[in-house]
Amino acid sequence: MDDALDILTGLRAAEEAERLEPLELAIHYIEGQRGWIGDYGAWRKLWLPVGSGLVEPVINWRAKRRGMRWKRENANAVVAIWVR
């Protein structure tokens, strides 16, 4: 993730003014989601599953039902229980 931020911030000087806004949005998103994104390389070294393919259909089914609203921390708890 730090590599991605380094590359994106390095592009700031080279970009034309009209293309800076999407670049700034990407940088802001990655910085804001740093704790949520995690370290995929470290997880792979520990042989932990990285993809969401195993639980995504179940979570999506539950989260997208009529009237359902989930907070991120509640969804995280359900995923943690499901994966165990």
PDB file of N, CA, C and O in Angstrom:
ATOM      1  N   MET A   1       0.823  -1.177   0.000  1.00  0.00           N
ATOM      2  CA  MET A   1       0.000   0.000   0.000  1.00  0.00           C
ATOM      3  C   MET A   1       0.876   1.252   0.000  1.00  0.00           C
ATOM      4  O   MET A   1       0.562   2.234  -0.673  1.00  0.00           O
ATOM      5  N   ASP A   2       1.965   1.215   0.751  1.00  0.00           N
ATOM      6  CA  ASP A   2       2.865   2.366   0.757  1.00  0.00           C
ATOM      7  C   ASP A   2       3.456   2.594  -0.630  1.00  0.00           C
ATOM      8  O   ASP A   2       3.648   3.735  -1.048  1.00  0.00           O
ATOM      9  N   ASP A   3       3.743   1.505  -1.340  1.00  0.00           N
ATOM     10  CA  ASP A   3       4.267   1.642  -2.703  1.00  0.00           C
ATOM     11  C   ASP A   3       3.257   2.350  -3.602  1.00  0.00           C
ATOM     12  O   ASP A   3       3.622   3.220  -4.392  1.00  0.00           O
ATOM     13  N   ALA A   4       1.990   1.974  -3.477  1.00  0.00           N
ATOM     14  CA  ALA A   4       0.938   2.599  -4.289  1.00  0.00           C
ATOM     15  C   ALA A   4       0.839   4.087  -3.973  1.00  0.00           C
ATOM     16  O   ALA A   4       0.726   4.912  -4.879  1.00  0.00           O
ATOM     17  N   LEU A   5       0.882   4.425  -2.692  1.00  0.00           N
ATOM     18  CA  LEU A   5       0.822   5.843  -2.310  1.00  0.00           C
ATOM     19  C   LEU A   5       2.033   6.612  -2.822  1.00  0.00           C
ATOM     20  O   LEU A   5       1.902   7.750  -3.272  1.00  0.00           O
ATOM     21  N   ASP A   6       3.214   5.994  -2.758  1.00  0.00           N
ATOM     22  CA  ASP A   6       4.415   6.650  -3.266  1.00  0.00           C
ATOM     23  C   ASP A   6       4.293   6.941  -4.761  1.00  0.00           C
ATOM     24  O   ASP A   6       4.654   8.023  -5.225  1.00  0.00           O
ATOM     25  N   ILE A   7       3.780   5.963  -5.505  1.00  0.00           N
ATOM     26  CA  ILE A   7       3.619   6.146  -6.952  1.00  0.00           C
ATOM     27  C   ILE A   7       2.600   7.240  -7.235  1.00  0.00           C
ATOM     28  O   ILE A   7       2.841   8.119  -8.062  1.00  0.00           O
ATOM     29  N   LEU A   8       1.470   7.189  -6.553  1.00  0.00           N
ATOM     30  CA  LEU A   8       0.417   8.182  -6.794  1.00  0.00           C
ATOM     31  C   LEU A   8       0.860   9.591  -6.424  1.00  0.00           C
ATOM     32  O   LEU A   8       0.611  10.537  -7.170  1.00  0.00           O
ATOM     33  N   THR A   9       1.510   9.733  -5.285  1.00  0.00           N
ATOM     34  CA  THR A   9       1.954  11.067  -4.891  1.00  0.00           C
ATOM     35  C   THR A   9       3.068  11.560  -5.812  1.00  0.00           C
ATOM     36  O   THR A   9       3.201  12.764  -6.031  1.00  0.00           O
ATOM     37  N   GLY A  10       3.867  10.643  -6.350  1.00  0.00           N
ATOM     38  CA  GLY A  10       4.901  11.019  -7.301  1.00  0.00           C
ATOM     39  C   GLY A  10       4.336  11.532  -8.615  1.00  0.00           C
ATOM     40  O   GLY A  10       4.990  12.304  -9.317  1.00  0.00           O
ATOM     41  N   LEU A  11       3.127  11.107  -8.948  1.00  0.00           N
ATOM     42  CA  LEU A  11       2.483  11.544 -10.183  1.00  0.00           C
ATOM     43  C   LEU A  11       1.944  12.971 -10.103  1.00  0.00           C
ATOM     44  O   LEU A  11       1.684  13.596 -11.131  1.00  0.00           O
ATOM     45  N   ARG A  12       1.776  13.481  -8.896  1.00  0.00           N
ATOM     46  CA  ARG A  12       1.198  14.824  -8.732  1.00  0.00           C
ATOM     47  C   ARG A  12       1.913  15.872  -9.587  1.00  0.00           C
ATOM     48  O   ARG A  12       1.258  16.671 -10.255  1.00  0.00           O
ATOM     49  N   ALA A  13       3.228  15.878  -9.573  1.00  0.00           N
ATOM     50  CA  ALA A  13       4.002  16.900 -10.278  1.00  0.00           C
ATOM     51  C   ALA A  13       3.895  16.741 -11.794  1.00  0.00           C
ATOM     52  O   ALA A  13       3.990  17.723 -12.530  1.00  0.00           O
ATOM     53  N   ALA A  14       3.700  15.523 -12.257  1.00  0.00           N
ATOM     54  CA  ALA A  14       3.688  15.258 -13.693  1.00  0.00           C
ATOM     55  C   ALA A  14       2.310  15.430 -14.325  1.00  0.00           C
ATOM     56  O   ALA A  14       2.204  15.564 -15.544  1.00  0.00           O
ATOM     57  N   GLU A  15       1.273  15.427 -13.526  1.00  0.00           N
ATOM     58  CA  GLU A  15      -0.085  15.465 -14.074  1.00  0.00           C
ATOM     59  C   GLU A  15      -0.520  16.871 -14.450  1.00  0.00           C
ATOM     60  O   GLU A  15      -0.097  17.866 -13.861  1.00  0.00           O
ATOM     61  N   GLU A  16      -1.373  16.910 -15.442  1.00  0.00           N
ATOM     62  CA  GLU A  16      -1.981  18.173 -15.850  1.00  0.00           C
ATOM     63  C   GLU A  16      -3.086  18.509 -14.847  1.00  0.00           C
ATOM     64  O   GLU A  16      -3.632  17.617 -14.198  1.00  0.00           O
ATOM     65  N   ALA A  17      -3.406  19.776 -14.725  1.00  0.00           N
ATOM     66  CA  ALA A  17      -4.350  20.249 -13.711  1.00  0.00           C
ATOM     67  C   ALA A  17      -5.688  19.528 -13.770  1.00  0.00           C
ATOM     68  O   ALA A  17      -6.251  19.204 -12.724  1.00  0.00           O
ATOM     69  N   GLU A  18      -6.218  19.264 -14.974  1.00  0.00           N
ATOM     70  CA  GLU A  18      -7.547  18.649 -15.064  1.00  0.00           C
ATOM     71  C   GLU A  18      -7.544  17.188 -14.627  1.00  0.00           C
ATOM     72  O   GLU A  18      -8.603  16.621 -14.360  1.00  0.00           O
ATOM     73  N   ARG A  19      -6.368  16.577 -14.551  1.00  0.00           N
ATOM     74  CA  ARG A  19      -6.309  15.175 -14.130  1.00  0.00           C
ATOM     75  C   ARG A  19      -5.866  15.026 -12.680  1.00  0.00           C
ATOM     76  O   ARG A  19      -5.717  13.904 -12.197  1.00  0.00           O
ATOM     77  N   LEU A  20      -5.656  16.125 -11.986  1.00  0.00           N
ATOM     78  CA  LEU A  20      -5.227  16.053 -10.594  1.00  0.00           C
ATOM     79  C   LEU A  20      -6.344  15.640  -9.649  1.00  0.00           C
ATOM     80  O   LEU A  20      -6.087  14.952  -8.661  1.00  0.00           O
ATOM     81  N   GLU A  21      -7.566  16.040  -9.927  1.00  0.00           N
ATOM     82  CA  GLU A  21      -8.660  15.725  -9.003  1.00  0.00           C
ATOM     83  C   GLU A  21      -8.847  14.215  -8.817  1.00  0.00           C
ATOM     84  O   GLU A  21      -8.913  13.763  -7.673  1.00  0.00           O
ATOM     85  N   PRO A  22      -8.935  13.416  -9.883  1.00  0.00           N
ATOM     86  CA  PRO A  22      -9.060  11.964  -9.672  1.00  0.00           C
ATOM     87  C   PRO A  22      -7.859  11.372  -8.939  1.00  0.00           C
ATOM     88  O   PRO A  22      -8.009  10.454  -8.133  1.00  0.00           O
ATOM     89  N   LEU A  23      -6.679  11.895  -9.219  1.00  0.00           N
ATOM     90  CA  LEU A  23      -5.477  11.424  -8.533  1.00  0.00           C
ATOM     91  C   LEU A  23      -5.557  11.730  -7.048  1.00  0.00           C
ATOM     92  O   LEU A  23      -5.249  10.873  -6.221  1.00  0.00           O
ATOM     93  N   GLU A  24      -5.968  12.950  -6.701  1.00  0.00           N
ATOM     94  CA  GLU A  24      -6.111  13.327  -5.293  1.00  0.00           C
ATOM     95  C   GLU A  24      -7.178  12.483  -4.604  1.00  0.00           C
ATOM     96  O   GLU A  24      -7.023  12.114  -3.440  1.00  0.00           O
ATOM     97  N   LEU A  25      -8.255  12.178  -5.313  1.00  0.00           N
ATOM     98  CA  LEU A  25      -9.300  11.322  -4.743  1.00  0.00           C
ATOM     99  C   LEU A  25      -8.762   9.930  -4.449  1.00  0.00           C
ATOM    100  O   LEU A  25      -9.078   9.351  -3.409  1.00  0.00           O
ATOM    101  N   ALA A  26      -7.958   9.389  -5.348  1.00  0.00           N
ATOM    102  CA  ALA A  26      -7.373   8.062  -5.134  1.00  0.00           C
ATOM    103  C   ALA A  26      -6.434   8.068  -3.936  1.00  0.00           C
ATOM    104  O   ALA A  26      -6.473   7.157  -3.109  1.00  0.00           O
ATOM    105  N   ILE A  27      -5.598   9.084  -3.841  1.00  0.00           N
ATOM    106  CA  ILE A  27      -4.669   9.192  -2.709  1.00  0.00           C
ATOM    107  C   ILE A  27      -5.447   9.313  -1.401  1.00  0.00           C
ATOM    108  O   ILE A  27      -5.136   8.635  -0.422  1.00  0.00           O
ATOM    109  N   HIS A  28      -6.449  10.171  -1.390  1.00  0.00           N
ATOM    110  CA  HIS A  28      -7.268  10.362  -0.184  1.00  0.00           C
ATOM    111  C   HIS A  28      -7.964   9.055   0.215  1.00  0.00           C
ATOM    112  O   HIS A  28      -8.024   8.721   1.398  1.00  0.00           O
ATOM    113  N   TYR A  29      -8.484   8.324  -0.763  1.00  0.00           N
ATOM    114  CA  TYR A  29      -9.165   7.056  -0.470  1.00  0.00           C
ATOM    115  C   TYR A  29      -8.207   6.049   0.163  1.00  0.00           C
ATOM    116  O   TYR A  29      -8.526   5.443   1.186  1.00  0.00           O
ATOM    117  N   ILE A  30      -7.045   5.874  -0.436  1.00  0.00           N
ATOM    118  CA  ILE A  30      -6.088   4.890   0.091  1.00  0.00           C
ATOM    119  C   ILE A  30      -5.631   5.280   1.485  1.00  0.00           C
ATOM    120  O   ILE A  30      -5.534   4.426   2.366  1.00  0.00           O
ATOM    121  N   GLU A  31      -5.348   6.561   1.698  1.00  0.00           N
ATOM    122  CA  GLU A  31      -4.929   7.004   3.031  1.00  0.00           C
ATOM    123  C   GLU A  31      -6.038   6.787   4.057  1.00  0.00           C
ATOM    124  O   GLU A  31      -5.765   6.375   5.184  1.00  0.00           O
ATOM    125  N   GLY A  32      -7.268   7.056   3.684  1.00  0.00           N
ATOM    126  CA  GLY A  32      -8.389   6.895   4.600  1.00  0.00           C
ATOM    127  C   GLY A  32      -8.752   5.456   4.889  1.00  0.00           C
ATOM    128  O   GLY A  32      -9.305   5.149   5.945  1.00  0.00           O
ATOM    129  N   GLN A  33      -8.440   4.565   3.948  1.00  0.00           N
ATOM    130  CA  GLN A  33      -8.792   3.153   4.105  1.00  0.00           C
ATOM    131  C   GLN A  33      -7.608   2.290   4.537  1.00  0.00           C
ATOM    132  O   GLN A  33      -7.708   1.063   4.550  1.00  0.00           O
ATOM    133  N   ARG A  34      -6.510   2.914   4.884  1.00  0.00           N
ATOM    134  CA  ARG A  34      -5.285   2.176   5.231  1.00  0.00           C
ATOM    135  C   ARG A  34      -5.549   1.057   6.241  1.00  0.00           C
ATOM    136  O   ARG A  34      -5.103  -0.073   6.040  1.00  0.00           O
ATOM    137  N   GLY A  35      -6.253   1.353   7.299  1.00  0.00           N
ATOM    138  CA  GLY A  35      -6.530   0.338   8.318  1.00  0.00           C
ATOM    139  C   GLY A  35      -7.476  -0.746   7.843  1.00  0.00           C
ATOM    140  O   GLY A  35      -7.408  -1.880   8.317  1.00  0.00           O
ATOM    141  N   TRP A  36      -8.339  -0.419   6.933  1.00  0.00           N
ATOM    142  CA  TRP A  36      -9.328  -1.368   6.428  1.00  0.00           C
ATOM    143  C   TRP A  36      -8.739  -2.257   5.334  1.00  0.00           C
ATOM    144  O   TRP A  36      -9.086  -3.435   5.246  1.00  0.00           O
ATOM    145  N   ILE A  37      -7.863  -1.715   4.510  1.00  0.00           N
ATOM    146  CA  ILE A  37      -7.324  -2.458   3.383  1.00  0.00           C
ATOM    147  C   ILE A  37      -6.471  -3.630   3.850  1.00  0.00           C
ATOM    148  O   ILE A  37      -6.594  -4.727   3.306  1.00  0.00           O
ATOM    149  N   GLY A  38      -5.626  -3.429   4.826  1.00  0.00           N
ATOM    150  CA  GLY A  38      -4.818  -4.522   5.346  1.00  0.00           C
ATOM    151  C   GLY A  38      -3.568  -4.790   4.528  1.00  0.00           C
ATOM    152  O   GLY A  38      -3.265  -4.076   3.572  1.00  0.00           O
ATOM    153  N   ASP A  39      -2.851  -5.828   4.919  1.00  0.00           N
ATOM    154  CA  ASP A  39      -1.583  -6.182   4.292  1.00  0.00           C
ATOM    155  C   ASP A  39      -1.722  -7.542   3.621  1.00  0.00           C
ATOM    156  O   ASP A  39      -1.470  -8.580   4.233  1.00  0.00           O
ATOM    157  N   TYR A  40      -2.125  -7.521   2.364  1.00  0.00           N
ATOM    158  CA  TYR A  40      -2.377  -8.756   1.640  1.00  0.00           C
ATOM    159  C   TYR A  40      -1.128  -9.628   1.533  1.00  0.00           C
ATOM    160  O   TYR A  40      -1.215 -10.853   1.619  1.00  0.00           O
ATOM    161  N   GLY A  41       0.031  -9.001   1.346  1.00  0.00           N
ATOM    162  CA  GLY A  41       1.272  -9.766   1.237  1.00  0.00           C
ATOM    163  C   GLY A  41       1.560 -10.549   2.501  1.00  0.00           C
ATOM    164  O   GLY A  41       1.946 -11.716   2.432  1.00  0.00           O
ATOM    165  N   ALA A  42       1.376  -9.921   3.661  1.00  0.00           N
ATOM    166  CA  ALA A  42       1.610 -10.601   4.939  1.00  0.00           C
ATOM    167  C   ALA A  42       0.608 -11.732   5.131  1.00  0.00           C
ATOM    168  O   ALA A  42       0.969 -12.796   5.634  1.00  0.00           O
ATOM    169  N   TRP A  43      -0.636 -11.518   4.742  1.00  0.00           N
ATOM    170  CA  TRP A  43      -1.653 -12.563   4.884  1.00  0.00           C
ATOM    171  C   TRP A  43      -1.329 -13.760   4.003  1.00  0.00           C
ATOM    172  O   TRP A  43      -1.496 -14.908   4.415  1.00  0.00           O
ATOM    173  N   ARG A  44      -0.866 -13.486   2.794  1.00  0.00           N
ATOM    174  CA  ARG A  44      -0.514 -14.593   1.884  1.00  0.00           C
ATOM    175  C   ARG A  44       0.658 -15.406   2.432  1.00  0.00           C
ATOM    176  O   ARG A  44       0.677 -16.631   2.310  1.00  0.00           O
ATOM    177  N   LYS A  45       1.635 -14.724   3.036  1.00  0.00           N
ATOM    178  CA  LYS A  45       2.776 -15.429   3.629  1.00  0.00           C
ATOM    179  C   LYS A  45       2.331 -16.354   4.755  1.00  0.00           C
ATOM    180  O   LYS A  45       2.966 -17.378   5.008  1.00  0.00           O
ATOM    181  N   LEU A  46       1.248 -15.998   5.426  1.00  0.00           N
ATOM    182  CA  LEU A  46       0.702 -16.825   6.510  1.00  0.00           C
ATOM    183  C   LEU A  46      -0.311 -17.847   5.992  1.00  0.00           C
ATOM    184  O   LEU A  46      -0.942 -18.549   6.782  1.00  0.00           O
ATOM    185  N   TRP A  47      -0.465 -17.932   4.684  1.00  0.00           N
ATOM    186  CA  TRP A  47      -1.408 -18.860   4.030  1.00  0.00           C
ATOM    187  C   TRP A  47      -2.852 -18.587   4.432  1.00  0.00           C
ATOM    188  O   TRP A  47      -3.669 -19.506   4.496  1.00  0.00           O
ATOM    189  N   LEU A  48      -3.161 -17.334   4.701  1.00  0.00           N
ATOM    190  CA  LEU A  48      -4.531 -16.959   5.035  1.00  0.00           C
ATOM    191  C   LEU A  48      -5.281 -16.610   3.747  1.00  0.00           C
ATOM    192  O   LEU A  48      -4.687 -16.064   2.817  1.00  0.00           O
ATOM    193  N   PRO A  49      -6.570 -16.915   3.683  1.00  0.00           N
ATOM    194  CA  PRO A  49      -7.329 -16.575   2.483  1.00  0.00           C
ATOM    195  C   PRO A  49      -7.439 -15.056   2.337  1.00  0.00           C
ATOM    196  O   PRO A  49      -7.713 -14.349   3.306  1.00  0.00           O
ATOM    197  N   VAL A  50      -7.223 -14.572   1.128  1.00  0.00           N
ATOM    198  CA  VAL A  50      -7.240 -13.139   0.881  1.00  0.00           C
ATOM    199  C   VAL A  50      -8.520 -12.730   0.171  1.00  0.00           C
ATOM    200  O   VAL A  50      -9.053 -11.654   0.445  1.00  0.00           O
ATOM    201  N   GLY A  51      -9.012 -13.536  -0.709  1.00  0.00           N
ATOM    202  CA  GLY A  51     -10.200 -13.188  -1.485  1.00  0.00           C
ATOM    203  C   GLY A  51     -11.460 -13.221  -0.659  1.00  0.00           C
ATOM    204  O   GLY A  51     -11.498 -13.816   0.418  1.00  0.00           O
ATOM    205  N   SER A  52     -12.489 -12.579  -1.167  1.00  0.00           N
ATOM    206  CA  SER A  52     -13.768 -12.542  -0.464  1.00  0.00           C
ATOM    207  C   SER A  52     -14.757 -13.544  -1.050  1.00  0.00           C
ATOM    208  O   SER A  52     -15.922 -13.568  -0.655  1.00  0.00           O
ATOM    209  N   GLY A  53     -14.305 -14.359  -1.975  1.00  0.00           N
ATOM    210  CA  GLY A  53     -15.193 -15.259  -2.690  1.00  0.00           C
ATOM    211  C   GLY A  53     -15.949 -16.244  -1.822  1.00  0.00           C
ATOM    212  O   GLY A  53     -17.056 -16.651  -2.173  1.00  0.00           O
ATOM    213  N   LEU A  54     -15.370 -16.636  -0.691  1.00  0.00           N
ATOM    214  CA  LEU A  54     -16.013 -17.630   0.160  1.00  0.00           C
ATOM    215  C   LEU A  54     -17.225 -17.085   0.905  1.00  0.00           C
ATOM    216  O   LEU A  54     -18.214 -17.798   1.080  1.00  0.00           O
ATOM    217  N   VAL A  55     -17.163 -15.855   1.338  1.00  0.00           N
ATOM    218  CA  VAL A  55     -18.232 -15.310   2.176  1.00  0.00           C
ATOM    219  C   VAL A  55     -19.048 -14.217   1.511  1.00  0.00           C
ATOM    220  O   VAL A  55     -20.127 -13.866   1.988  1.00  0.00           O
ATOM    221  N   GLU A  56     -18.544 -13.682   0.423  1.00  0.00           N
ATOM    222  CA  GLU A  56     -19.219 -12.548  -0.201  1.00  0.00           C
ATOM    223  C   GLU A  56     -20.668 -12.830  -0.573  1.00  0.00           C
ATOM    224  O   GLU A  56     -21.524 -11.982  -0.319  1.00  0.00           O
ATOM    225  N   PRO A  57     -20.987 -13.986  -1.166  1.00  0.00           N
ATOM    226  CA  PRO A  57     -22.401 -14.223  -1.502  1.00  0.00           C
ATOM    227  C   PRO A  57     -23.320 -14.216  -0.281  1.00  0.00           C
ATOM    228  O   PRO A  57     -24.442 -13.715  -0.348  1.00  0.00           O
ATOM    229  N   VAL A  58     -22.849 -14.764   0.818  1.00  0.00           N
ATOM    230  CA  VAL A  58     -23.675 -14.811   2.031  1.00  0.00           C
ATOM    231  C   VAL A  58     -23.853 -13.407   2.603  1.00  0.00           C
ATOM    232  O   VAL A  58     -24.966 -13.012   2.952  1.00  0.00           O
ATOM    233  N   ILE A  59     -22.772 -12.664   2.699  1.00  0.00           N
ATOM    234  CA  ILE A  59     -22.848 -11.320   3.248  1.00  0.00           C
ATOM    235  C   ILE A  59     -23.696 -10.423   2.342  1.00  0.00           C
ATOM    236  O   ILE A  59     -24.537  -9.661   2.820  1.00  0.00           O
ATOM    237  N   ASN A  60     -23.467 -10.522   1.040  1.00  0.00           N
ATOM    238  CA  ASN A  60     -24.253  -9.709   0.111  1.00  0.00           C
ATOM    239  C   ASN A  60     -25.735 -10.048   0.207  1.00  0.00           C
ATOM    240  O   ASN A  60     -26.582  -9.155   0.192  1.00  0.00           O
ATOM    241  N   TRP A  61     -26.047 -11.329   0.306  1.00  0.00           N
ATOM    242  CA  TRP A  61     -27.458 -11.734   0.410  1.00  0.00           C
ATOM    243  C   TRP A  61     -28.085 -11.098   1.638  1.00  0.00           C
ATOM    244  O   TRP A  61     -29.197 -10.575   1.572  1.00  0.00           O
ATOM    245  N   ARG A  62     -27.379 -11.143   2.755  1.00  0.00           N
ATOM    246  CA  ARG A  62     -27.913 -10.606   4.004  1.00  0.00           C
ATOM    247  C   ARG A  62     -27.933  -9.083   3.998  1.00  0.00           C
ATOM    248  O   ARG A  62     -28.897  -8.474   4.460  1.00  0.00           O
ATOM    249  N   ALA A  63     -26.878  -8.465   3.480  1.00  0.00           N
ATOM    250  CA  ALA A  63     -26.756  -7.013   3.551  1.00  0.00           C
ATOM    251  C   ALA A  63     -27.661  -6.300   2.549  1.00  0.00           C
ATOM    252  O   ALA A  63     -27.992  -5.130   2.736  1.00  0.00           O
ATOM    253  N   LYS A  64     -28.056  -6.992   1.497  1.00  0.00           N
ATOM    254  CA  LYS A  64     -28.813  -6.318   0.442  1.00  0.00           C
ATOM    255  C   LYS A  64     -30.303  -6.630   0.471  1.00  0.00           C
ATOM    256  O   LYS A  64     -31.015  -6.314  -0.482  1.00  0.00           O
ATOM    257  N   ARG A  65     -30.777  -7.234   1.531  1.00  0.00           N
ATOM    258  CA  ARG A  65     -32.210  -7.495   1.636  1.00  0.00           C
ATOM    259  C   ARG A  65     -32.946  -6.190   1.896  1.00  0.00           C
ATOM    260  O   ARG A  65     -32.368  -5.227   2.400  1.00  0.00           O
ATOM    261  N   ARG A  66     -34.200  -6.168   1.555  1.00  0.00           N
ATOM    262  CA  ARG A  66     -35.006  -4.953   1.707  1.00  0.00           C
ATOM    263  C   ARG A  66     -34.963  -4.455   3.153  1.00  0.00           C
ATOM    264  O   ARG A  66     -35.199  -5.207   4.098  1.00  0.00           O
ATOM    265  N   GLY A  67     -34.660  -3.181   3.290  1.00  0.00           N
ATOM    266  CA  GLY A  67     -34.653  -2.545   4.604  1.00  0.00           C
ATOM    267  C   GLY A  67     -33.401  -2.791   5.423  1.00  0.00           C
ATOM    268  O   GLY A  67     -33.293  -2.279   6.537  1.00  0.00           O
ATOM    269  N   MET A  68     -32.459  -3.553   4.912  1.00  0.00           N
ATOM    270  CA  MET A  68     -31.247  -3.862   5.678  1.00  0.00           C
ATOM    271  C   MET A  68     -30.241  -2.726   5.544  1.00  0.00           C
ATOM    272  O   MET A  68     -29.962  -2.256   4.440  1.00  0.00           O
ATOM    273  N   ARG A  69     -29.713  -2.300   6.649  1.00  0.00           N
ATOM    274  CA  ARG A  69     -28.645  -1.309   6.670  1.00  0.00           C
ATOM    275  C   ARG A  69     -27.580  -1.823   7.628  1.00  0.00           C
ATOM    276  O   ARG A  69     -27.870  -2.147   8.780  1.00  0.00           O
ATOM    277  N   TRP A  70     -26.377  -1.893   7.153  1.00  0.00           N
ATOM    278  CA  TRP A  70     -25.294  -2.422   7.966  1.00  0.00           C
ATOM    279  C   TRP A  70     -24.252  -1.352   8.218  1.00  0.00           C
ATOM    280  O   TRP A  70     -23.933  -0.548   7.343  1.00  0.00           O
ATOM    281  N   LYS A  71     -23.731  -1.360   9.428  1.00  0.00           N
ATOM    282  CA  LYS A  71     -22.553  -0.576   9.734  1.00  0.00           C
ATOM    283  C   LYS A  71     -21.348  -1.461   9.441  1.00  0.00           C
ATOM    284  O   LYS A  71     -21.417  -2.681   9.591  1.00  0.00           O
ATOM    285  N   ARG A  72     -20.254  -0.850   9.026  1.00  0.00           N
ATOM    286  CA  ARG A  72     -19.058  -1.618   8.670  1.00  0.00           C
ATOM    287  C   ARG A  72     -18.606  -2.526   9.808  1.00  0.00           C
ATOM    288  O   ARG A  72     -18.276  -3.687   9.568  1.00  0.00           O
ATOM    289  N   GLU A  73     -18.583  -2.018  11.051  1.00  0.00           N
ATOM    290  CA  GLU A  73     -18.099  -2.833  12.169  1.00  0.00           C
ATOM    291  C   GLU A  73     -19.003  -4.042  12.415  1.00  0.00           C
ATOM    292  O   GLU A  73     -18.520  -5.102  12.813  1.00  0.00           O
ATOM    293  N   ASN A  74     -20.301  -3.894  12.184  1.00  0.00           N
ATOM    294  CA  ASN A  74     -21.202  -5.031  12.347  1.00  0.00           C
ATOM    295  C   ASN A  74     -20.983  -6.064  11.252  1.00  0.00           C
ATOM    296  O   ASN A  74     -21.007  -7.266  11.517  1.00  0.00           O
ATOM    297  N   ALA A  75     -20.772  -5.603  10.028  1.00  0.00           N
ATOM    298  CA  ALA A  75     -20.502  -6.523   8.923  1.00  0.00           C
ATOM    299  C   ALA A  75     -19.177  -7.254   9.171  1.00  0.00           C
ATOM    300  O   ALA A  75     -19.061  -8.449   8.902  1.00  0.00           O
ATOM    301  N   ASN A  76     -18.190  -6.530   9.681  1.00  0.00           N
ATOM    302  CA  ASN A  76     -16.892  -7.157   9.992  1.00  0.00           C
ATOM    303  C   ASN A  76     -17.069  -8.280  11.007  1.00  0.00           C
ATOM    304  O   ASN A  76     -16.463  -9.343  10.869  1.00  0.00           O
ATOM    305  N   ALA A  77     -17.888  -8.053  12.017  1.00  0.00           N
ATOM    306  CA  ALA A  77     -18.117  -9.075  13.043  1.00  0.00           C
ATOM    307  C   ALA A  77     -18.773 -10.310  12.441  1.00  0.00           C
ATOM    308  O   ALA A  77     -18.398 -11.433  12.778  1.00  0.00           O
ATOM    309  N   VAL A  78     -19.729 -10.122  11.570  1.00  0.00           N
ATOM    310  CA  VAL A  78     -20.400 -11.262  10.935  1.00  0.00           C
ATOM    311  C   VAL A  78     -19.420 -12.036  10.057  1.00  0.00           C
ATOM    312  O   VAL A  78     -19.411 -13.267  10.065  1.00  0.00           O
ATOM    313  N   VAL A  79     -18.610 -11.325   9.315  1.00  0.00           N
ATOM    314  CA  VAL A  79     -17.600 -11.990   8.470  1.00  0.00           C
ATOM    315  C   VAL A  79     -16.639 -12.782   9.342  1.00  0.00           C
ATOM    316  O   VAL A  79     -16.308 -13.921   9.010  1.00  0.00           O
ATOM    317  N   ALA A  80     -16.187 -12.210  10.442  1.00  0.00           N
ATOM    318  CA  ALA A  80     -15.261 -12.895  11.333  1.00  0.00           C
ATOM    319  C   ALA A  80     -15.869 -14.183  11.873  1.00  0.00           C
ATOM    320  O   ALA A  80     -15.177 -15.198  11.965  1.00  0.00           O
ATOM    321  N   ILE A  81     -17.122 -14.161  12.223  1.00  0.00           N
ATOM    322  CA  ILE A  81     -17.794 -15.367  12.717  1.00  0.00           C
ATOM    323  C   ILE A  81     -17.926 -16.390  11.604  1.00  0.00           C
ATOM    324  O   ILE A  81     -17.690 -17.578  11.821  1.00  0.00           O
ATOM    325  N   TRP A  82     -18.304 -15.935  10.405  1.00  0.00           N
ATOM    326  CA  TRP A  82     -18.535 -16.839   9.276  1.00  0.00           C
ATOM    327  C   TRP A  82     -17.243 -17.541   8.852  1.00  0.00           C
ATOM    328  O   TRP A  82     -17.263 -18.725   8.516  1.00  0.00           O
ATOM    329  N   VAL A  83     -16.131 -16.821   8.866  1.00  0.00           N
ATOM    330  CA  VAL A  83     -14.858 -17.368   8.388  1.00  0.00           C
ATOM    331  C   VAL A  83     -14.300 -18.386   9.369  1.00  0.00           C
ATOM    332  O   VAL A  83     -13.626 -19.332   8.962  1.00  0.00           O
ATOM    333  N   ARG A  84     -14.566 -18.209  10.632  1.00  0.00           N
ATOM    334  CA  ARG A  84     -14.035 -19.154  11.629  1.00  0.00           C
ATOM    335  C   ARG A  84     -14.643 -20.467  11.398  1.00  0.00           C
ATOM    336  O   ARG A  84     -14.346 -21.420  12.118  1.00  0.00           O
TER     337      ARG A  84
END
